[in-house]
């Protein structure tokens, strides 16, 4: 495919240019052919317009940017289909199984307190502006000091770029535009200098500043190694920096709280050109972690686009200009590990070691695009300045926390997955994404890695109603991330509540209507079940047929589950528990049933013991009462009862009756066990 692509590019380059085309039109027979070709081209453009949603098909303005993006999408889809033809596995990747209690760099090196792990918008972390042409916005300082009070006071989603004016006012400098005709060959690869303490970092900054003082400018190549798997926001793991004479690798972990203030002197100095390749993410990661902003950026990615190279990756530039290659396997390596292997250090070094040489070669090629006596738009160095302009746009990017705009982010996910979704499923997907984000913040893990997007689509499409069904959709117990496994009931609760399969009950008090929650916080230790989190089931009595219309009082106390069960005409509460934790409700019900049987058995055994004790005891023989005496005694009792009722009331009567009843019981026992 690469060979065919090169042939196509070569053919395109052979097509006649503007002036040549005018000359050819004057030749006999050519005008008709060119006119027919133009008509075909216009029909193709109109077709592309319809695909990108441009309805102005007769407009003289051609939406080249939209067409380019559409063609890129076509090529990407073609690559996917090509993979399918070769029977490559396109199944969703299983989430990486990681221990949630694993120590992270922020915990090891003590910078967890400066990570903005919350739902607030991102607050710039810089405290001071070097080489400032405008003052630092005081709202940033206020938000840093009292973040929650600030966002209650102001409705702000993001702050303005602190270095917007400094970047926009910067004009192309001579040392960038003036390209030497002879370029020195790149240096041989030697071991880099490792920096992991403030003293060594200070020495590097001093060397760069001395070069600026000596030459009036300096050029450095910069790249980052980043990990976005083990943390919610992501983390910068390495900063690679190369000068014309030396390569440096900065370990940011032990320098986390100092590196922003120290390197800001270099990164915001307009006399120092910062050469990156594909800096879109790098500039945002530097803002997020260290409060670093780039003034005077040259992005070789934009240069490759302007030169219309076949590919725009750094690997291609390295091969094209330096005839070198790099091992791509380390692109997804765990850069948080310490110590780093020699191979990983070498891979990181290569990213900046050759970049300044590539920067020189690309500036030469951009210069060659300007033909003699041709200044496009009256700009003598049009192509280089175009690259610098686009690099400014990259440097002005502002970091945002993940999924600040749920709908927009979800639409991006849908486009990448090539999915279509109805409005109801879209709303359900938003709720699942919100839950996933909350868990990501809680555990400081990347949500897309403990629950990848394809699995969310599977859940929305299948809508499981039990824990077992949900586990099945997620690939089974062995493939479910610990975070998801601990919170399966939360995902199932969202699914069932969204489809109104779980009723919500308002419990009515005697004087006012309130909402109550049934909370099951503890499971008895003798039950052999998995740990259960606090389960909250809201219940709305209006959605039930309450037969007795009875009122439940003393809501602050723990109500008997049987009482709740009898008050509402609905499914057994134990079945609701089964929804949240597979089999738990049945186990609790069975345990309560066994306990009830045990208590009943204990009461029966206690009564049996009393009887046995009576059977084995000696009783004093009591004289038998004659029938006449019994009748007399009965008459006396009736007369006494009437007297007590008249004189002392019913209360004393009942008390007397109780005493007499006890006497009768003793008499009966004596008669049954009389010693002969």
VOGU-3710 file (C-alpha; in Angstrom, 3 decimals, decimal comma):
1> xxxxxxxxxx> 0,000/0,000/0,000  2,840/2,370/0,827  4,344/1,811/-2,631  1,023/2,564/-4,347  0,591/5,676/-2,223  4,005/6,943/-3,302  3,072/6,366/-6,927  -0,157/8,354/-6,463  1,719/11,252/-4,869  4,245/11,205/-7,723
11> xxxxxxxxxx> 1,433/11,345/-10,302  -0,243/14,221/-8,466  3,025/16,167/-8,490  3,194/15,710/-12,285  -0,173/17,407/-12,822  0,076/20,830/-14,494  0,120/23,839/-12,207  -1,922/27,007/-12,620  0,223/28,765/-15,262  0,924/25,515/-17,112
21> xxxxxxxxxx> -2,783/24,764/-17,203  -3,565/28,122/-18,823  -0,954/27,438/-21,493  -2,344/23,963/-22,220  -5,882/25,314/-22,571  -4,751/27,360/-25,588  -3,548/24,258/-27,427  -6,012/22,751/-29,973  -8,227/20,023/-28,544  -7,113/20,480/-24,938
31> xxxxxxxxxx> -9,772/22,928/-23,879  -12,595/20,413/-24,311  -10,746/17,703/-22,361  -9,866/20,111/-19,521  -13,465/21,370/-19,401  -14,821/17,824/-19,157  -12,279/17,006/-16,444  -13,339/20,106/-14,521  -16,974/18,998/-14,674  -16,055/15,606/-13,257
41> xxxxxxxxxx> -14,034/17,288/-10,515  -16,940/19,595/-9,642  -19,344/16,642/-9,407  -16,905/14,911/-7,043  -16,642/18,074/-4,925  -20,443/18,351/-4,761  -20,662/14,721/-3,699  -18,128/15,327/-0,948  -20,064/18,456/0,038  -23,206/16,404/0,562
51> xxxxxxxxxx> -21,282/13,932/2,703  -19,869/16,645/4,967  -23,231/18,374/5,271  -22,511/21,396/3,065  -25,782/22,303/1,303  -24,315/25,187/-0,726  -23,368/22,976/-3,640  -23,124/25,917/-6,049  -20,863/27,961/-3,801  -17,519/29,020/-5,219
61> xxxxxxxxxx> -15,911/28,347/-1,825  -14,773/24,766/-1,463  -14,760/23,383/2,124  -11,325/21,770/1,791  -10,951/21,309/5,561  -14,214/19,398/5,846  -13,423/17,380/2,746  -9,997/16,492/4,135  -11,530/15,319/7,409  -14,164/13,299/5,539
71> xxxxxxxxxx> -11,522/11,607/3,404  -9,518/10,815/6,532  -12,618/9,166/7,979  -13,110/7,184/4,764  -9,535/5,951/4,904  -9,882/5,015/8,552  -13,066/3,041/7,805  -11,279/1,369/4,896  -8,480/0,313/7,234  -11,034/-1,193/9,636
81> xxxxxxxxxx> -12,682/-3,125/6,832  -9,265/-4,293/5,651  -8,573/-5,636/9,129  -11,913/-7,450/9,097  -11,070/-9,038/5,763  -7,873/-10,367/7,275  -9,928/-11,741/10,171  -8,212/-9,595/12,750  -9,892/-9,619/16,124  -11,882/-6,450/16,659
91> xxxxxxxxxx> -13,526/-7,586/19,883  -13,469/-5,064/22,738  -10,268/-5,256/24,693  -10,743/-6,587/28,177  -10,101/-3,996/30,905  -6,697/-4,264/32,489  -6,917/-5,963/35,856  -5,156/-3,751/38,365  -5,125/-3,627/42,115  -7,046/-0,598/43,332
101> xxxxxxxxxx> -4,914/-0,376/46,472  -1,638/-0,166/44,508  0,549/2,761/45,562  0,839/5,490/42,941  3,597/8,043/42,328  1,544/10,790/43,991  1,457/8,708/47,185  5,089/7,603/47,027  6,515/11,065/46,300  3,980/13,076/48,302
111> xxxxxxxxxx> 2,234/15,305/45,758  -1,299/13,900/46,073  -2,454/17,162/47,686  -1,881/19,178/44,497  -3,818/16,841/42,178  -7,237/18,329/41,386  -9,190/15,123/41,881  -12,696/16,581/42,134  -15,683/17,593/40,023  -14,718/21,263/39,862
121> xxxxxxxxxx> -13,446/22,810/36,620  -9,671/22,821/36,226  -7,878/25,685/37,987  -4,519/26,800/36,477  -1,757/25,962/38,953  0,827/28,621/38,104  1,507/31,201/40,823  3,570/33,719/38,850  4,122/34,748/35,217  7,662/34,999/33,840
131> xxxxxxxxxx> 8,257/37,300/30,844  4,754/38,647/31,401  3,196/41,356/29,256  -0,039/41,203/31,247  -0,650/40,397/34,904  -1,890/37,036/36,094  -5,680/37,023/36,458  -6,521/37,484/40,149  -9,495/35,168/39,776  -7,030/32,327/39,259
141> xxxxxxxxxx> -5,363/33,152/42,582  -8,745/33,382/44,318  -9,832/30,025/42,873  -6,555/28,426/43,994  -7,044/29,635/47,575  -10,771/28,870/48,013  -11,899/26,673/45,105  -15,349/25,588/46,329  -16,364/29,055/47,514  -15,073/30,537/44,258
151> xxxxxxxxxx> -17,231/28,349/42,018  -20,261/28,992/44,211  -19,635/32,700/43,688  -18,765/32,614/39,959  -20,274/30,558/37,158  -17,043/29,756/35,276  -16,375/26,622/33,245  -12,799/27,477/32,304  -10,246/30,239/32,778  -8,661/32,273/30,019
161> xxxxxxxxxx> -5,207/31,188/28,853  -2,737/32,977/31,175  -0,233/33,562/28,343  -2,714/34,408/25,589  -1,364/37,928/25,012  2,289/36,857/25,166  1,710/34,154/22,538  -0,454/36,219/20,219  1,859/39,249/20,248  4,908/37,162/19,367
171> xxxxxxxxxx> 6,201/37,800/15,850  8,357/35,319/13,918  11,941/35,754/15,039  14,876/35,863/12,669  16,640/32,839/14,162  13,610/30,709/13,261  13,083/32,048/9,732  16,741/32,332/8,723  17,698/28,766/7,878  21,403/28,036/7,334
181> xxxxxxxxxx> 22,187/26,518/3,948  24,487/23,948/5,508  23,099/21,917/8,398  25,273/20,006/10,809  24,621/16,303/10,983  22,869/15,013/14,103  25,023/13,910/17,016  25,779/10,292/17,789  23,541/8,781/20,417  25,184/8,871/23,861
191> xxxxxxxxxx> 23,708/8,179/27,311  21,568/11,117/28,457  21,996/13,068/31,691  19,378/11,992/34,221  17,879/14,776/36,373  15,977/13,930/39,548  16,813/16,733/41,999  16,472/20,546/42,005  20,236/21,186/41,855  20,720/19,285/38,591
201> xxxxxxxxxx> 17,611/20,889/37,088  18,939/24,320/38,063  22,231/23,572/36,273  20,354/22,690/33,073  18,316/25,899/33,196  21,484/27,918/33,760  23,167/26,355/30,694  20,206/27,206/28,470  20,098/30,762/29,793  23,843/31,188/29,164
211> xxxxxxxxxx> 23,314/30,130/25,541  20,576/32,747/25,191  22,886/35,418/26,642  25,705/34,377/24,314  23,796/33,889/21,022  20,652/35,900/21,604  18,530/32,783/21,276  18,409/29,071/22,050  16,730/26,014/20,569  15,550/23,010/22,545
221> xxxxxxxxxx> 13,595/19,880/21,647  11,001/18,680/24,167  8,822/15,601/24,523  6,860/13,906/27,306  6,118/10,354/28,355  2,667/10,077/29,845  0,516/7,454/31,552  -3,267/7,731/31,386  -4,128/4,242/32,598  -3,471/4,307/36,337
231> xxxxxxxxxx> -5,018/7,668/37,213  -8,203/9,592/36,508  -6,564/12,719/35,088  -3,407/11,076/33,740  0,153/11,799/34,843  3,344/13,087/33,207  6,044/10,476/33,823  9,102/11,896/32,013  10,231/15,135/30,387  12,820/14,680/27,661
241> xxxxxxxxxx> 14,809/17,769/26,681  17,640/18,061/24,140  19,887/20,980/23,295  22,288/21,142/20,381  24,966/19,494/22,514  23,321/17,248/25,123  20,270/15,115/25,906  18,501/15,276/29,279  15,792/13,135/30,853  13,946/14,744/33,765
251> xxxxxxxxxx> 12,169/12,564/36,312  9,261/14,782/37,431  8,096/12,661/40,381  10,651/13,835/43,000  10,503/17,394/41,558  6,738/17,653/41,158  6,134/20,746/43,284  9,256/22,645/42,106  9,429/21,799/38,419  6,730/24,259/37,315
261> xxxxxxxxxx> 8,357/27,356/38,821  11,821/26,324/37,615  11,105/25,312/34,010  8,673/28,189/33,449  11,732/30,434/33,026  12,663/28,397/29,940  9,260/27,526/28,501  7,906/31,103/28,538  11,084/32,785/27,288  10,279/34,002/23,731
271> xxxxxxxxxx> 13,977/33,863/22,793  14,007/30,099/23,249  12,283/28,125/20,486  10,619/24,984/21,827  10,446/22,234/19,191  7,765/19,571/19,759  6,210/16,976/17,505  2,442/16,659/17,868  2,221/18,950/20,892  -1,584/19,050/21,208
281> xxxxxxxxxx> -1,609/16,801/24,268  1,796/17,808/25,612  0,868/21,458/26,111  -2,244/20,450/28,046  -0,449/17,910/30,234  2,198/20,502/31,137  -0,565/22,929/32,148  -2,387/20,322/34,222  0,595/18,949/36,145  3,059/21,840/36,461
291> xxxxxxxxxx> 1,393/25,070/35,329  3,804/25,290/32,358  2,869/27,209/29,197  4,748/27,287/25,881  5,693/30,624/24,342  7,363/30,341/20,904  6,459/26,812/19,838  7,442/25,082/16,595  5,463/21,888/16,031  7,012/19,624/13,392
301> xxxxxxxxxx> 3,631/17,921/12,969  2,259/21,116/11,390  5,400/21,333/9,259  4,779/17,819/7,928  1,200/18,801/7,054  2,396/21,927/5,265  4,970/19,894/3,339  2,200/17,415/2,479  4,264/14,432/3,504  2,809/10,983/3,104
311> xxxxxxxxxx> 2,689/10,492/6,871  2,839/12,860/9,800  4,103/10,616/12,586  7,447/11,118/14,287  8,467/7,588/13,242  8,014/8,579/9,601  10,030/11,782/10,015  12,782/9,847/11,776  12,930/7,385/8,905  12,604/10,032/6,188
321> xxxxxxxxxx> 15,209/12,504/7,437  17,542/10,416/9,619  17,134/6,900/8,213  16,527/5,690/11,758  13,786/3,657/13,379  12,447/3,268/16,899  10,765/0,450/18,766  7,029/1,215/18,989  6,450/-1,354/21,742  7,428/1,196/24,382
331> xxxxxxxxxx> 4,680/3,622/23,346  2,294/1,856/25,721  4,869/0,930/28,387  4,254/1,743/32,059  6,356/4,877/32,427  5,464/5,227/36,099  7,721/2,323/37,047  11,038/3,049/38,703  13,804/2,365/37,919  13,405/2,582/34,165
341> xxxxxxxxxx> 15,088/-0,025/32,001  17,949/0,974/29,683  15,754/0,239/26,670  13,020/2,581/27,915  15,556/5,353/28,577  16,949/4,976/25,066  13,473/5,056/23,546  12,632/8,247/25,452  15,942/9,866/24,459  15,421/9,228/20,731
351> xxxxxxxxxx> 12,197/11,276/20,782  14,187/14,496/21,220  17,746/13,550/20,201  17,046/13,799/16,443  14,252/16,363/16,631  16,384/19,508/16,250  18,039/18,067/13,124  14,590/17,224/11,704  13,492/20,771/12,590  16,379/22,185/10,519
361> xxxxxxxxxx> 15,684/19,946/7,536  11,974/20,752/7,541  12,637/24,494/7,654  14,852/24,072/4,603  12,091/22,225/2,772  9,544/24,857/3,759  11,859/27,553/2,401  12,073/25,706/-0,915  8,301/25,861/-1,308  8,617/29,634/-1,743
371> xxxxxxxxxx> 9,584/30,046/-5,407  11,754/32,996/-6,452  9,817/36,221/-7,006  6,687/34,591/-5,535  5,547/35,898/-2,148  2,202/34,333/-1,330  -0,065/36,931/0,271  2,983/39,229/0,287  4,638/37,071/2,960  8,219/36,152/1,973
381> xxxxxxxxxx> 8,370/33,164/4,330  4,771/32,115/4,002  5,132/28,392/4,731  7,341/28,713/7,808  5,098/31,436/9,200  2,055/29,286/8,537  3,624/26,531/10,648  4,363/29,056/13,407  0,776/30,324/13,249  -0,631/26,820/13,636
391> xxxxxxxxxx> 1,870/26,141/16,420  0,489/29,201/18,216  -2,983/27,717/18,001  -1,630/24,539/19,570  0,124/26,464/22,353  -3,148/28,269/23,132  -5,024/25,052/23,881  -6,518/24,965/27,383  -6,612/21,857/29,524  -10,062/20,607/30,532
401> xxxxxxxxxx> -10,927/17,793/32,850  -12,383/14,630/31,295  -16,040/14,741/30,269  -16,826/18,263/31,434  -19,351/18,319/28,604  -21,121/14,950/28,759  -23,152/15,312/25,567  -20,252/16,546/23,435  -17,900/13,874/24,760  -20,515/11,170/24,241
411> xxxxxxxxxx> -21,059/12,316/20,677  -17,301/11,981/20,122  -17,439/8,448/21,516  -20,351/7,586/19,226  -18,487/8,884/16,197  -15,358/6,898/17,043  -17,379/3,723/17,586  -19,407/4,378/14,423  -22,644/3,958/16,407  -26,109/5,442/16,150
421> xxxxxxxxxx> -28,316/5,758/19,228  -31,888/6,814/19,906  -32,679/9,573/22,404  -33,605/7,216/25,259  -30,470/5,112/24,902  -28,444/8,316/24,642  -29,800/9,483/28,016  -29,039/6,101/29,575  -25,518/6,232/28,186  -25,022/9,667/29,777
431> xxxxxxxxxx> -26,110/8,314/33,172  -23,724/5,363/32,895  -20,911/7,700/31,862  -21,615/9,925/34,874  -21,455/6,919/37,197  -18,232/5,756/35,544  -16,711/9,227/36,029  -17,702/9,291/39,706  -15,995/5,945/40,245  -12,956/7,164/38,323
441> xxxxxxxxxx> -12,612/10,155/40,658  -13,268/8,039/43,753  -10,597/5,452/42,923  -8,336/7,787/40,883  -8,432/5,459/37,885  -9,004/6,122/34,206  -12,671/5,229/33,550  -11,971/4,164/29,964  -9,558/1,504/31,215  -11,554/-0,100/34,020
451> xxxxxxxxxx> -14,724/0,009/31,863  -13,965/0,584/28,156  -16,519/2,276/25,924  -17,426/-0,847/23,882  -18,644/-2,540/27,073  -20,847/0,449/27,867  -22,450/0,073/24,449  -23,023/-3,638/25,119  -24,722/-2,796/28,423  -26,974/-0,147/26,858
461> xxxxxxxxxx> -27,953/-2,444/24,000  -28,642/-5,561/26,125  -30,003/-3,789/29,257  -29,311/-6,641/31,730  -31,709/-7,020/34,677  -29,640/-9,209/37,009  -26,110/-9,225/38,333  -25,332/-12,437/36,470  -26,509/-10,971/33,159  -24,442/-7,850/33,773
471> xxxxxxxxxx> -21,351/-9,925/34,545  -21,894/-11,890/31,366  -22,019/-8,704/29,265  -18,760/-7,547/30,879  -16,902/-10,711/29,983  -17,281/-12,773/33,160  -15,809/-12,546/36,663  -12,208/-13,067/35,611  -12,216/-10,172/33,153  -14,066/-7,585/35,243
481> xxxxxxxxxx> -11,929/-4,872/36,821  -11,956/-4,738/40,617  -13,580/-1,284/40,587  -16,478/-2,471/38,430  -16,802/-5,696/40,413  -17,184/-3,764/43,672  -19,853/-1,504/42,167  -21,858/-3,824/39,918  -25,013/-3,099/41,908  -24,678/0,629/41,147
491> xxxxxxxxxx> -24,607/0,007/37,384  -27,542/-2,393/37,659  -29,456/0,122/39,770  -29,024/2,772/37,036  -30,286/0,317/34,393  -33,324/-0,798/36,369  -34,314/2,648/37,607  -34,012/4,018/34,070  -36,464/1,384/32,801  -38,641/1,900/35,907
501> xxxxxxxxxx> -38,216/-1,709/36,970  -37,392/-0,691/40,532  -40,243/1,180/42,255  -39,564/4,263/44,280  -41,699/4,453/47,438  -42,616/7,566/49,421  -43,369/6,546/52,961  -46,162/8,716/54,382  -45,846/9,939/57,948  -48,827/10,901/60,105
511> xxxxxxxxxx> -48,568/14,651/59,547  -46,473/15,099/56,372  -45,234/13,162/53,349  -41,512/12,448/53,258  -39,071/10,309/51,351  -37,403/7,550/53,316  -34,607/5,218/52,424  -34,177/1,630/53,410  -30,504/1,246/54,237  -28,936/-2,093/54,843
521> xxxxxxxxxx> -25,517/-1,315/56,275  -24,505/-4,472/58,049  -24,706/-8,152/57,322  -24,392/-10,538/60,266  -20,963/-12,093/60,519  -22,303/-15,638/60,452  -23,627/-15,173/56,895  -21,133/-16,449/54,355  -21,795/-13,862/51,639  -19,684/-11,346/49,752
531> xxxxxxxxxx> -19,195/-7,881/51,364  -22,134/-5,569/50,742  -21,949/-1,803/50,372  -24,711/0,460/51,686  -27,754/-0,246/49,547  -30,319/2,519/49,201  -33,721/1,703/47,773  -36,134/4,630/47,577  -39,805/3,711/47,709  -42,847/5,770/46,541
541> xxxxxxxxxx> -46,135/4,668/48,009  -48,070/6,432/45,227  -46,811/3,844/42,757  -48,156/0,980/44,907  -51,595/-0,311/45,780  -51,414/-0,003/49,563  -54,349/-2,139/50,673  -54,594/-0,896/54,259  -53,479/2,704/53,684  -51,641/2,334/56,960
551> xxxxxxxxxx> -49,144/4,821/58,236  -45,632/3,812/59,192  -44,433/5,644/62,257  -41,041/5,955/63,965  -39,131/6,227/60,672  -35,869/6,957/62,455  -35,893/3,487/63,989  -34,990/0,266/62,215  -38,310/-1,120/61,022  -39,024/-4,809/61,055
561> xxxxxxxxxx> -38,641/-6,117/57,513  -41,815/-8,183/57,895  -43,770/-5,057/58,863  -42,543/-3,234/55,754  -43,369/-6,274/53,699  -46,928/-6,413/55,044  -47,572/-2,690/54,569  -46,901/-2,569/50,826  -48,517/-4,530/48,073  -45,301/-5,127/46,106
571> xxxxxxxxxx> -42,548/-7,651/45,582  -40,777/-9,092/48,572  -37,987/-6,777/49,791  -35,739/-9,798/49,749  -36,204/-10,044/45,971  -35,140/-6,419/45,693  -31,979/-7,351/47,554  -31,388/-10,115/45,028  -31,363/-7,428/42,339  -28,523/-5,546/43,960
581> xxxxxxxxxx> -26,408/-8,469/45,070  -26,929/-11,835/43,483  -28,529/-14,260/45,946  -28,090/-12,015/48,982  -31,807/-11,505/49,675  -32,443/-15,241/49,646  -29,549/-15,836/52,036  -30,763/-13,159/54,469  -34,328/-14,492/54,341  -33,139/-18,050/54,935
591> xxxxxxxxxx> -30,933/-16,908/57,824  -33,805/-15,007/59,467  -36,048/-18,036/59,034  -33,440/-20,293/60,659  -32,955/-17,834/63,523  -36,709/-17,721/64,100  -36,855/-21,498/64,201  -33,900/-21,590/66,604  -35,591/-19,091/68,935  -38,833/-21,066/68,853
601> xxxxxxxxxx> -36,943/-24,252/69,601  -35,113/-22,588/72,509  -38,448/-21,471/74,040  -39,864/-24,952/73,710  -36,747/-26,449/75,297  -36,951/-23,980/78,189  -40,603/-24,902/78,853  -39,718/-28,564/78,668  -36,959/-28,037/81,226  -39,422/-26,361/83,607
611> xxxxxxxxxx> -41,818/-29,287/83,304  -38,994/-31,744/83,898  -37,941/-29,750/86,935  -41,485/-29,890/88,294  -41,637/-33,625/87,645  -38,500/-34,247/89,661  -39,367/-31,928/92,583  -40,986/-32,779/95,982  -44,296/-31,056/96,775  -45,977/-30,667/100,172
621> xxxxxxxxxx> -49,265/-32,532/100,330  -52,131/-30,105/100,560  -55,476/-30,954/102,148  -58,277/-31,658/99,683  -61,172/-29,257/99,729  -64,641/-30,733/100,066  -67,287/-29,835/97,480  -69,286/-27,805/99,999  -66,281/-25,791/101,039  -65,462/-25,092/97,394
631> xxxxxxxxxx> -68,903/-23,687/96,725  -68,685/-21,465/99,767  -65,281/-20,233/98,669  -66,650/-19,423/95,213  -69,492/-17,357/96,674  -67,052/-15,461/98,853  -64,923/-14,676/95,816  -67,858/-13,259/93,869  -68,916/-11,048/96,770  -65,311/-9,868/97,205
641> xxxxxxxxxx> -65,020/-9,000/93,524  -68,173/-6,902/93,612  -66,950/-5,087/96,699  -63,528/-4,342/95,224  -65,068/-3,123/91,966  -67,348/-0,750/93,811  -64,733/0,590/96,228  -61,456/0,631/94,296  -62,387/0,379/90,645  -61,517/-1,873/87,799
651> xxxxxxxxxx> -57,735/-1,548/88,198  -57,664/-3,170/91,618  -60,127/-5,788/90,417  -57,871/-6,835/87,586  -54,933/-7,004/89,936  -56,859/-9,175/92,340  -58,019/-11,420/89,514  -54,420/-11,915/88,433  -53,413/-12,943/91,989  -56,312/-15,371/92,191
661> xxxxxxxxxx> -55,388/-16,806/88,815  -51,876/-17,487/90,046  -53,260/-19,200/93,122  -55,488/-21,369/90,952  -52,537/-22,400/88,799  -50,536/-23,420/91,871  -53,533/-25,344/93,156  -53,879/-27,189/89,874  -50,214/-28,097/89,895  -50,494/-29,343/93,464
671> xxxxxx> -53,453/-31,496/92,543  -51,628/-32,982/89,584  -48,480/-33,854/91,484  -49,926/-34,704/94,897  -47,728/-36,975/96,973  -49,730/-39,943/98,171
//
